[in-house]
Amino acid sequence: MNKFLSLSLLGATLAIVTACSPIAYETEPVTLETDEGDVICQLYDKKAVILDRAIHMPHAMHIAEADALCRAEGERRMKK
């Protein structure tokens, strides 16, 4: 009985986590041109700008800089 209960709770937890997944809010990737090269951003719904992030950037660029550019682009689009 405990094994059944554990599996049921695991299934319910997975269903809840999957339903709240940011994947449902993803937009098509966006390419930003910078002096160092292109940054490809994964943007999310206008209400989820904090999740915006870089999925590809030039080797010379730090990920924090690329992520900041993507969040700024998300905020710019949110204000449109």
N, C-alpha and C positions, 0 to 999 in steps of 0.2 A: 504494500500500500504506500509506503514512504517513497519508493522508487517512482510510482505513478504520480504522486503529488509533486515530486521534484521535477519530473518531466513536464508536467502541466504548468508549473510555475515558470520553468525555463521557456516554454513555448509562449506563454502570455507575455513575459518580459521581452522576448524577441519581437513579438508582434507590436508592442508599444514602441520600442526603440525604432523599428523599421518605419512605423507610421510617422514618426517625428524626424525622420532623416532629412538632412538638408538637400539631398539629391532631388527631392520634389520641387525645390525652389531654384534649381540651377537654370541659368540662361546659357545660350551658346557662348563658347569661349570668345573673348575679345582680345585683339592684338593692339598693344600700345607701342608706338614708335618712340624710342629714346635715343639719345646721343650714343649710348653704349650698345644699342641693338634692341631688337623687339622683345617685349615682355608680353606673354600670353596670360590673361587673367581669367579665372573662373569667377564670374559674378553671380550673385544670387538675387532673389526678390528685393525690391526697393526697401522693404522693411527689414531686411537681413543683411545690410551692408557690412556689418561687423564680420561676417563670414567670408567676404570677398578676399581672394588670395591669388598669388601667382602660381601658375602650374608649369611655367617655363620662363627662364630669364637668361640673359647673357652670362657666361662664366665669370666675368669680372664683377658682376653685380651681386651684392649681398642679398639674401632672401628677404631680410627685413625691409630693405629699400624697395624691392620689387613688390612685396605685399602692401607697403604703404602707397605705392603708385596705384595698385589695383583698388584699394579701399577709397582712394581719392577719386578714381574714375567712377566707382559705384556711387559715391556721394554726389558727384557732378551729375550723373544720370538721374539720381533720386530727385534733384532740385528742378529737373526739366518740367 
